[in-house]
Amino acid sequence: MAEFCSCGSLIIHGNCTKKGCQFHKNSLVDPATYAQIEYIKSLLAQTDSDMEVNFDVIAKSEASRLIDELLKQKELQ
């Protein structure tokens, strides 16, 4: 079901889509998917990495780059 802001505009990922609204953020970033997060956790365990990742705020694009980086690390082991 669609969610609407108090200004009447659509809300996507908690951000108002109206540029003049106080709840609008300039860039709407897609959060990482559940599958990406689980894959990153698995890769972190396999590479014995001590890297800390904040899964609450990681973007889909960041997750993709991190997966690529972890796969490279795994190949080097």
Residue frames as a rotation matrix with the C-alpha (Angstrom) as fourth column:
MET 1
0.581 0.814 0.000 0.00
0.814 -0.581 0.000 0.00
0.000 0.000 -1.000 0.00
ALA 2
-0.036 -0.584 0.811 1.30
0.526 -0.701 -0.482 3.46
0.850 0.409 0.333 -0.86
GLU 3
0.108 -0.041 -0.993 2.45
0.946 -0.302 0.115 5.76
-0.304 -0.953 0.007 1.92
PHE 4
0.314 0.092 0.945 1.96
0.577 -0.809 -0.113 9.51
0.754 0.580 -0.307 1.73
CYS 5
-0.727 -0.649 -0.222 3.69
0.621 -0.484 -0.617 12.40
0.293 -0.587 0.755 3.47
SER 6
-0.144 0.655 -0.742 1.85
0.714 -0.450 -0.536 15.10
-0.685 -0.607 -0.403 5.44
CYS 7
-0.558 -0.095 -0.825 2.43
-0.357 -0.869 0.342 17.37
-0.749 0.485 0.451 2.40
GLY 8
0.509 0.859 -0.058 0.44
-0.499 0.240 -0.833 14.90
-0.701 0.453 0.550 0.27
SER 9
0.197 -0.525 -0.828 3.35
-0.941 0.136 -0.311 13.54
0.276 0.840 -0.467 -1.77
LEU 10
0.844 0.072 -0.532 4.38
-0.081 0.997 0.007 9.92
0.531 0.037 0.847 -2.11
ILE 11
0.386 -0.742 0.548 6.93
-0.855 -0.065 0.515 8.49
-0.346 -0.667 -0.660 0.35
ILE 12
0.784 -0.271 -0.558 9.55
-0.132 0.807 -0.576 6.04
0.606 0.525 0.597 -0.97
HIS 13
0.078 -0.758 -0.647 11.93
0.688 0.511 -0.515 4.32
0.721 -0.405 0.561 1.50
GLY 14
0.195 0.090 -0.977 10.93
0.947 -0.277 0.163 6.82
-0.256 -0.957 -0.139 4.18
ASN 15
-0.746 -0.506 -0.432 11.70
0.358 -0.853 0.381 9.88
-0.562 0.130 0.817 2.02
CYS 16
0.361 0.874 -0.326 9.16
0.200 -0.414 -0.888 12.33
-0.911 0.256 -0.324 0.64
THR 17
-0.091 -0.369 0.925 9.32
0.955 0.233 0.186 12.73
-0.284 0.900 0.331 -3.16
LYS 18
0.815 0.404 0.416 8.43
0.505 -0.847 -0.166 16.45
0.285 0.345 -0.894 -3.10
LYS 19
-0.069 -0.977 0.202 11.61
0.716 -0.190 -0.672 18.56
0.694 0.098 0.713 -3.33
GLY 20
-0.243 -0.014 0.970 10.26
-0.292 -0.952 -0.087 21.42
0.925 -0.305 0.228 -1.18
CYS 21
0.771 0.626 -0.113 9.15
-0.128 0.327 0.936 19.19
0.623 -0.708 0.332 1.69
GLN 22
0.294 -0.653 0.698 11.14
-0.951 -0.270 0.148 19.02
0.092 -0.707 -0.701 4.96
PHE 23
0.415 -0.077 0.906 11.12
-0.362 0.900 0.242 15.21
-0.834 -0.429 0.346 4.74
HIS 24
0.993 -0.089 -0.073 12.66
-0.046 0.282 -0.958 15.12
0.106 0.955 0.276 1.24
LYS 25
0.253 -0.965 0.072 16.23
0.019 0.080 0.997 13.92
-0.967 -0.251 0.038 0.80
ASN 26
0.086 -0.253 -0.964 18.12
-0.843 -0.534 0.065 14.81
-0.531 0.807 -0.259 -2.37
SER 27
-0.474 -0.279 -0.835 18.98
-0.745 0.632 0.212 11.27
0.468 0.723 -0.507 -3.39
LEU 28
0.580 0.660 0.478 16.80
-0.787 0.604 0.122 8.26
-0.208 -0.447 0.870 -2.91
VAL 29
-0.474 -0.837 -0.273 19.15
-0.857 0.510 -0.076 5.34
0.203 0.198 -0.959 -2.39
ASP 30
0.541 0.623 -0.565 18.01
-0.488 0.779 0.393 1.75
0.685 0.063 0.725 -2.73
PRO 31
0.268 -0.442 0.856 18.93
-0.891 0.224 0.395 -0.25
-0.367 -0.868 -0.333 0.37
ALA 32
-0.733 -0.592 -0.335 20.83
-0.667 0.722 0.184 -3.52
0.133 0.359 -0.924 -0.04
THR 33
0.251 0.834 -0.492 18.68
-0.653 0.521 0.550 -6.57
0.715 0.184 0.675 -0.60
TYR 34
0.681 0.068 0.729 18.33
-0.647 0.523 0.555 -9.37
-0.344 -0.850 0.400 1.92
ALA 35
0.932 -0.328 0.155 20.19
0.363 0.839 -0.406 -11.69
0.003 0.434 0.901 -0.47
GLN 36
0.388 -0.821 0.418 23.10
-0.018 -0.460 -0.888 -9.24
0.922 0.337 -0.194 -0.76
ILE 37
0.283 -0.237 0.929 23.36
-0.910 -0.372 0.182 -8.87
0.303 -0.897 -0.321 3.01
GLU 38
0.825 0.070 0.560 23.33
-0.316 0.880 0.356 -12.64
-0.468 -0.471 0.748 3.56
TYR 39
0.816 -0.560 0.141 25.94
0.443 0.450 -0.776 -13.15
0.371 0.696 0.615 0.82
ILE 40
0.258 -0.724 0.639 28.19
-0.431 -0.678 -0.595 -10.50
0.864 -0.122 -0.488 2.36
LYS 41
0.480 -0.028 0.877 27.90
-0.863 0.161 0.478 -12.17
-0.155 -0.986 0.053 5.77
SER 42
0.940 -0.104 0.326 28.82
0.138 0.987 -0.084 -15.49
-0.313 0.124 0.942 4.21
LEU 43
0.605 -0.747 0.275 31.81
0.324 -0.084 -0.942 -14.02
0.728 0.659 0.191 2.36
LEU 44
0.316 -0.471 0.824 33.02
-0.767 -0.638 -0.070 -12.24
0.559 -0.609 -0.563 5.49
ALA 45
0.677 -0.015 0.736 33.02
-0.554 0.648 0.523 -15.55
-0.485 -0.761 0.430 7.35
GLN 46
0.906 -0.297 0.302 34.81
0.412 0.782 -0.468 -17.35
-0.097 0.549 0.830 4.49
THR 47
0.440 -0.768 0.466 37.55
0.231 -0.404 -0.885 -14.73
0.868 0.497 0.000 4.18
ASP 48
0.201 -0.310 -0.929 38.13
0.977 0.130 0.168 -14.38
0.069 -0.942 0.329 7.94
SER 49
-0.312 -0.261 0.914 37.78
0.391 -0.912 -0.127 -10.65
0.866 0.318 0.387 7.46
ASP 50
-0.483 0.123 -0.867 37.59
0.845 -0.193 -0.498 -8.33
-0.228 -0.973 -0.011 10.46
MET 51
-0.889 0.204 0.409 35.74
0.062 -0.833 0.549 -5.74
0.453 0.514 0.729 8.37
GLU 52
-0.599 0.739 -0.309 32.72
0.449 -0.011 -0.893 -4.21
-0.663 -0.674 -0.325 10.09
VAL 53
-0.845 0.407 0.345 29.66
0.229 -0.307 0.924 -3.53
0.482 0.860 0.166 7.95
ASN 54
-0.722 0.686 -0.089 26.61
-0.240 -0.369 -0.898 -1.56
-0.649 -0.627 0.432 9.05
PHE 55
-0.848 0.389 0.359 23.87
0.529 0.599 0.601 -3.57
0.019 0.700 -0.714 7.35
ASP 56
-0.013 0.892 -0.452 21.19
0.742 -0.294 -0.603 -1.10
-0.671 -0.343 -0.658 8.48
VAL 57
0.470 0.174 -0.865 22.40
-0.165 -0.946 -0.279 1.63
-0.867 0.274 -0.416 6.13
ILE 58
-0.597 -0.783 0.175 24.31
0.032 0.195 0.980 -0.09
-0.801 0.591 -0.092 3.32
ALA 59
0.166 0.617 -0.769 23.09
-0.785 -0.390 -0.482 0.81
-0.597 0.684 0.419 -0.17
LYS 60
0.851 0.248 0.463 22.53
0.055 0.835 -0.548 -1.69
-0.522 0.492 0.697 -2.95
SER 61
0.813 -0.582 -0.029 25.42
-0.172 -0.192 -0.966 -0.24
0.557 0.790 -0.256 -4.98
GLU 62
0.101 -0.776 0.623 27.76
-0.982 -0.178 -0.062 -0.31
0.159 -0.605 -0.780 -1.96
ALA 63
0.401 0.132 0.907 26.81
-0.479 0.874 0.084 -3.92
-0.781 -0.468 0.413 -1.30
SER 64
0.993 -0.029 0.112 27.66
0.111 0.504 -0.857 -4.87
-0.032 0.863 0.504 -4.90
ARG 65
0.454 -0.882 0.128 31.08
-0.539 -0.387 -0.748 -3.24
0.709 0.271 -0.651 -4.65
LEU 66
0.043 -0.402 0.915 31.73
-0.972 0.196 0.132 -4.93
-0.232 -0.895 -0.382 -1.31
ILE 67
0.755 0.277 0.594 30.76
-0.165 0.958 -0.236 -8.33
-0.634 0.080 0.769 -2.72
ASP 68
0.882 -0.468 -0.055 33.20
-0.009 0.100 -0.995 -7.83
0.471 0.878 0.085 -5.61
GLU 69
0.164 -0.848 0.503 35.95
-0.834 -0.392 -0.388 -6.84
0.527 -0.356 -0.772 -3.17
LEU 70
0.187 -0.029 0.982 35.30
-0.803 0.572 0.170 -9.83
-0.566 -0.820 0.084 -0.91
LEU 71
0.954 0.162 0.253 35.27
0.014 0.818 -0.576 -12.22
-0.300 0.553 0.778 -3.87
LYS 72
0.581 -0.813 -0.021 38.69
-0.317 -0.203 -0.926 -10.89
0.749 0.545 -0.376 -4.93
GLN 73
-0.020 -0.565 0.825 39.98
-0.996 -0.060 -0.065 -11.41
0.086 -0.823 -0.562 -1.38
LYS 74
0.564 0.338 0.753 38.60
-0.476 0.879 -0.038 -14.95
-0.675 -0.337 0.656 -1.40
GLU 75
0.971 -0.222 -0.093 40.39
0.018 0.452 -0.892 -15.73
0.240 0.864 0.442 -4.69
LEU 76
0.274 -0.931 0.240 43.71
-0.609 -0.361 -0.706 -14.53
0.744 0.048 -0.666 -3.25
GLN 77
0.298 -0.120 0.947 43.50
-0.904 0.283 0.320 -16.91
-0.307 -0.951 -0.024 -0.28
